[in-house]
């Protein structure tokens, strides 16, 4: 239907005007979606905004083709948030080059949002751009805007990048800057994001205790918010923290019910993540049979690993 309508509008000379109007409407919707993201539960937010994905993508594509950074930035960020909720990375990775092309044309806030789109998946950043430079550009862009929470998020990404590189003094500096701007008035979702970020940085530093403490805090926040989806994701993180510390019983206790929930719910991406932890813990516990034959269909695991684009592929070497 979209193709048919576009062809008819082109014939009658109205396609360009209509596309611009559509872009403006999607920019308003994308801005609304980003604000609501930090104030809503995952289920409520997805039910409202996930159906808008095709229109947001169309507006983003038109904005890129016509060098409109304001529409591209807002629509791109809304698309990224939906992708993250669905546990997929491929569409967001494909938009990175397009987002980069708009940054030189953008004003301060649009630049900052485009850096959000560009730096979510650091390993997908084009080789011509240093990953550390990209992350620092995101920090500077949000400092220019003056949005404390977004600065906090950008500093969290910087701390994680430095921790993965083994530059722990720089990690500590970024973490201290994050602590300095934390605000107890932030929404529950924002506070969850902060705790989750600190946990991730601890995991990159090999700090299993800090990792678990941060994720226990995040779980308490998710439960307070009544956000079942966030709570499930946080339990996966707690299983990873337990695995890091060698607490195999806790890993198995956390992952067994999650496997069934994600299998029944056809949540392939998170099923892959849980199976990774379950299989690793089973093997470490000496139960190689369970590690090789987890309680879920292999097809679901393979699909989840492919969609999630990350650690699911690590399970196979553990279970050979």
ZAPA-369164 format. One record per residue (C-alpha): z, x, y. Coordinates in steps of 0.2 Angstrom, whole numbers, plus 5000, padded with zeros to 4 digits. Last residue first. Example, Ala and Ser with C-alpha at 12.3 -4.5 7.8 and 13.67 -1.06 7.14 Angstrom:
// residues 2
+------+------+------+
|    Z |    X |    Y |
+------+------+------+
| 5036 | 5068 | 4995 |
| 5039 | 5062 | 4978 |
+------+------+------+
// end
This chain:
// residues 320
+------+------+------+
|    Z |    X |    Y |
+------+------+------+
| 5114 | 5160 | 4852 |
| 5127 | 5149 | 4862 |
| 5130 | 5160 | 4877 |
| 5112 | 5165 | 4879 |
| 5108 | 5146 | 4880 |
| 5120 | 5141 | 4893 |
| 5113 | 5151 | 4907 |
| 5098 | 5140 | 4909 |
| 5110 | 5126 | 4916 |
| 5114 | 5138 | 4931 |
| 5101 | 5133 | 4943 |
| 5086 | 5122 | 4947 |
| 5095 | 5106 | 4945 |
| 5080 | 5097 | 4939 |
| 5075 | 5110 | 4926 |
| 5093 | 5111 | 4919 |
| 5094 | 5092 | 4919 |
| 5078 | 5090 | 4909 |
| 5084 | 5103 | 4897 |
| 5101 | 5095 | 4895 |
| 5094 | 5077 | 4893 |
| 5082 | 5084 | 4879 |
| 5096 | 5092 | 4870 |
| 5104 | 5075 | 4867 |
| 5123 | 5076 | 4871 |
| 5139 | 5080 | 4862 |
| 5136 | 5099 | 4862 |
| 5127 | 5107 | 4847 |
| 5127 | 5126 | 4850 |
| 5143 | 5127 | 4859 |
| 5150 | 5114 | 4847 |
| 5145 | 5125 | 4832 |
| 5151 | 5141 | 4840 |
| 5169 | 5135 | 4841 |
| 5178 | 5152 | 4844 |
| 5187 | 5146 | 4860 |
| 5175 | 5157 | 4870 |
| 5160 | 5148 | 4862 |
| 5168 | 5131 | 4866 |
| 5171 | 5136 | 4884 |
| 5154 | 5142 | 4887 |
| 5147 | 5126 | 4879 |
| 5158 | 5115 | 4889 |
| 5154 | 5124 | 4905 |
| 5135 | 5124 | 4904 |
| 5136 | 5106 | 4897 |
| 5145 | 5101 | 4913 |
| 5131 | 5108 | 4924 |
| 5117 | 5101 | 4914 |
| 5125 | 5084 | 4914 |
| 5126 | 5085 | 4933 |
| 5107 | 5087 | 4934 |
| 5104 | 5074 | 4920 |
| 5114 | 5060 | 4928 |
| 5108 | 5047 | 4915 |
| 5123 | 5037 | 4918 |
| 5128 | 5036 | 4899 |
| 5125 | 5055 | 4898 |
| 5134 | 5058 | 4914 |
| 5149 | 5049 | 4909 |
| 5149 | 5055 | 4891 |
| 5148 | 5073 | 4897 |
| 5162 | 5070 | 4910 |
| 5174 | 5064 | 4897 |
| 5172 | 5081 | 4887 |
| 5171 | 5092 | 4903 |
| 5189 | 5091 | 4910 |
| 5199 | 5093 | 4893 |
| 5187 | 5106 | 4887 |
| 5189 | 5117 | 4903 |
| 5208 | 5114 | 4903 |
| 5209 | 5121 | 4885 |
| 5198 | 5136 | 4890 |
| 5210 | 5142 | 4904 |
| 5201 | 5159 | 4905 |
| 5203 | 5160 | 4924 |
| 5184 | 5159 | 4927 |
| 5183 | 5144 | 4915 |
| 5197 | 5135 | 4924 |
| 5188 | 5137 | 4940 |
| 5171 | 5131 | 4932 |
| 5181 | 5116 | 4926 |
| 5188 | 5113 | 4943 |
| 5170 | 5113 | 4950 |
| 5165 | 5100 | 4937 |
| 5180 | 5090 | 4942 |
| 5174 | 5091 | 4960 |
| 5157 | 5083 | 4956 |
| 5166 | 5068 | 4948 |
| 5177 | 5066 | 4963 |
| 5163 | 5066 | 4975 |
| 5155 | 5052 | 4965 |
| 5170 | 5042 | 4963 |
| 5173 | 5042 | 4982 |
| 5189 | 5032 | 4985 |
| 5192 | 5042 | 5000 |
| 5209 | 5047 | 4994 |
| 5201 | 5052 | 4977 |
| 5189 | 5063 | 4986 |
| 5203 | 5071 | 4996 |
| 5213 | 5074 | 4981 |
| 5198 | 5082 | 4972 |
| 5195 | 5093 | 4987 |
| 5213 | 5099 | 4987 |
| 5211 | 5103 | 4968 |
| 5195 | 5111 | 4972 |
| 5203 | 5123 | 4985 |
| 5217 | 5127 | 4973 |
| 5205 | 5131 | 4958 |
| 5195 | 5143 | 4968 |
| 5210 | 5151 | 4976 |
| 5217 | 5155 | 4959 |
| 5200 | 5160 | 4952 |
| 5197 | 5173 | 4966 |
| 5181 | 5181 | 4959 |
| 5174 | 5183 | 4977 |
| 5160 | 5171 | 4974 |
| 5172 | 5159 | 4966 |
| 5183 | 5160 | 4982 |
| 5168 | 5157 | 4993 |
| 5164 | 5141 | 4983 |
| 5182 | 5135 | 4984 |
| 5182 | 5137 | 5003 |
| 5166 | 5127 | 5004 |
| 5173 | 5113 | 4993 |
| 5189 | 5112 | 5004 |
| 5178 | 5111 | 5020 |
| 5166 | 5098 | 5012 |
| 5181 | 5087 | 5007 |
| 5188 | 5088 | 5025 |
| 5171 | 5082 | 5031 |
| 5171 | 5068 | 5019 |
| 5189 | 5063 | 5023 |
| 5183 | 5062 | 5042 |
| 5188 | 5076 | 5054 |
| 5204 | 5073 | 5064 |
| 5213 | 5087 | 5055 |
| 5201 | 5100 | 5064 |
| 5197 | 5116 | 5057 |
| 5190 | 5128 | 5071 |
| 5201 | 5143 | 5067 |
| 5200 | 5142 | 5048 |
| 5182 | 5144 | 5049 |
| 5183 | 5159 | 5060 |
| 5195 | 5167 | 5048 |
| 5183 | 5163 | 5033 |
| 5169 | 5172 | 5043 |
| 5180 | 5187 | 5046 |
| 5186 | 5187 | 5028 |
| 5168 | 5187 | 5021 |
| 5163 | 5201 | 5033 |
| 5177 | 5212 | 5026 |
| 5172 | 5206 | 5008 |
| 5154 | 5213 | 5009 |
| 5151 | 5211 | 4990 |
| 5134 | 5203 | 4993 |
| 5139 | 5186 | 4985 |
| 5154 | 5187 | 4997 |
| 5143 | 5189 | 5012 |
| 5132 | 5175 | 5007 |
| 5147 | 5164 | 5004 |
| 5155 | 5168 | 5020 |
| 5139 | 5165 | 5029 |
| 5137 | 5148 | 5021 |
| 5155 | 5144 | 5026 |
| 5151 | 5149 | 5044 |
| 5137 | 5137 | 5044 |
| 5148 | 5123 | 5038 |
| 5161 | 5127 | 5051 |
| 5148 | 5128 | 5065 |
| 5142 | 5111 | 5059 |
| 5160 | 5105 | 5061 |
| 5163 | 5112 | 5078 |
| 5147 | 5106 | 5086 |
| 5144 | 5117 | 5101 |
| 5125 | 5116 | 5102 |
| 5124 | 5135 | 5105 |
| 5137 | 5138 | 5092 |
| 5126 | 5127 | 5080 |
| 5111 | 5139 | 5083 |
| 5121 | 5155 | 5082 |
| 5128 | 5150 | 5065 |
| 5110 | 5144 | 5058 |
| 5103 | 5161 | 5065 |
| 5116 | 5170 | 5055 |
| 5111 | 5161 | 5039 |
| 5093 | 5165 | 5042 |
| 5097 | 5184 | 5046 |
| 5107 | 5185 | 5030 |
| 5092 | 5178 | 5020 |
| 5080 | 5190 | 5028 |
| 5064 | 5182 | 5033 |
| 5047 | 5188 | 5027 |
| 5052 | 5185 | 5009 |
| 5051 | 5166 | 5011 |
| 5068 | 5157 | 5009 |
| 5069 | 5150 | 4992 |
| 5084 | 5160 | 4986 |
| 5094 | 5154 | 5001 |
| 5093 | 5136 | 4996 |
| 5102 | 5126 | 5010 |
| 5095 | 5138 | 5023 |
| 5079 | 5130 | 5029 |
| 5085 | 5112 | 5031 |
| 5101 | 5117 | 5040 |
| 5090 | 5129 | 5051 |
| 5080 | 5114 | 5055 |
| 5095 | 5105 | 5061 |
| 5100 | 5119 | 5072 |
| 5083 | 5121 | 5080 |
| 5083 | 5102 | 5083 |
| 5100 | 5104 | 5092 |
| 5094 | 5118 | 5103 |
| 5076 | 5112 | 5107 |
| 5062 | 5115 | 5095 |
| 5045 | 5123 | 5096 |
| 5050 | 5140 | 5088 |
| 5059 | 5130 | 5074 |
| 5044 | 5120 | 5069 |
| 5036 | 5132 | 5058 |
| 5052 | 5136 | 5049 |
| 5054 | 5118 | 5044 |
| 5037 | 5117 | 5036 |
| 5040 | 5133 | 5027 |
| 5057 | 5126 | 5020 |
| 5050 | 5109 | 5015 |
| 5045 | 5114 | 4997 |
| 5063 | 5120 | 4994 |
| 5069 | 5103 | 4999 |
| 5058 | 5094 | 4987 |
| 5063 | 5106 | 4973 |
| 5082 | 5105 | 4975 |
| 5088 | 5090 | 4965 |
| 5105 | 5084 | 4962 |
| 5102 | 5066 | 4968 |
| 5115 | 5068 | 4982 |
| 5108 | 5084 | 4987 |
| 5090 | 5077 | 4988 |
| 5097 | 5063 | 4999 |
| 5105 | 5075 | 5011 |
| 5089 | 5085 | 5012 |
| 5079 | 5070 | 5016 |
| 5091 | 5066 | 5031 |
| 5090 | 5084 | 5037 |
| 5071 | 5084 | 5036 |
| 5070 | 5067 | 5045 |
| 5081 | 5074 | 5059 |
| 5072 | 5090 | 5061 |
| 5054 | 5084 | 5059 |
| 5057 | 5070 | 5072 |
| 5063 | 5082 | 5085 |
| 5051 | 5096 | 5080 |
| 5035 | 5087 | 5083 |
| 5021 | 5099 | 5079 |
| 5008 | 5086 | 5074 |
| 5006 | 5091 | 5056 |
| 5025 | 5094 | 5055 |
| 5029 | 5078 | 5063 |
| 5017 | 5069 | 5051 |
| 5025 | 5077 | 5036 |
| 5042 | 5072 | 5042 |
| 5038 | 5054 | 5046 |
| 5030 | 5052 | 5028 |
| 5045 | 5060 | 5020 |
| 5057 | 5048 | 5030 |
| 5046 | 5033 | 5025 |
| 5046 | 5039 | 5006 |
| 5065 | 5042 | 5007 |
| 5070 | 5025 | 5015 |
| 5076 | 5018 | 4998 |
| 5089 | 5032 | 4997 |
| 5097 | 5027 | 5014 |
| 5108 | 5011 | 5011 |
| 5112 | 5013 | 4992 |
| 5114 | 5031 | 4994 |
| 5127 | 5029 | 5008 |
| 5137 | 5016 | 4999 |
| 5138 | 5026 | 4983 |
| 5142 | 5042 | 4992 |
| 5157 | 5035 | 5001 |
| 5154 | 5033 | 5020 |
| 5159 | 5042 | 5036 |
| 5151 | 5059 | 5034 |
| 5134 | 5053 | 5028 |
| 5135 | 5039 | 5041 |
| 5131 | 5051 | 5055 |
| 5117 | 5059 | 5045 |
| 5110 | 5042 | 5041 |
| 5110 | 5036 | 5059 |
| 5101 | 5051 | 5065 |
| 5088 | 5049 | 5051 |
| 5086 | 5030 | 5056 |
| 5083 | 5035 | 5074 |
| 5070 | 5048 | 5069 |
| 5063 | 5036 | 5057 |
| 5059 | 5024 | 5071 |
| 5052 | 5037 | 5082 |
| 5041 | 5043 | 5067 |
| 5035 | 5026 | 5064 |
| 5030 | 5024 | 5082 |
| 5021 | 5040 | 5082 |
| 5012 | 5035 | 5066 |
| 5007 | 5018 | 5073 |
| 5000 | 5027 | 5089 |
| 4990 | 5039 | 5078 |
| 4984 | 5025 | 5066 |
| 4978 | 5013 | 5079 |
| 4959 | 5017 | 5079 |
| 4953 | 5001 | 5069 |
| 4947 | 5012 | 5055 |
| 4962 | 5023 | 5055 |
| 4973 | 5008 | 5054 |
| 4964 | 5001 | 5039 |
| 4965 | 5018 | 5030 |
| 4984 | 5020 | 5034 |
| 4987 | 5002 | 5028 |
| 4978 | 5006 | 5011 |
| 4987 | 5022 | 5009 |
| 5004 | 5014 | 5012 |
| 5000 | 5000 | 5000 |
+------+------+------+
// end
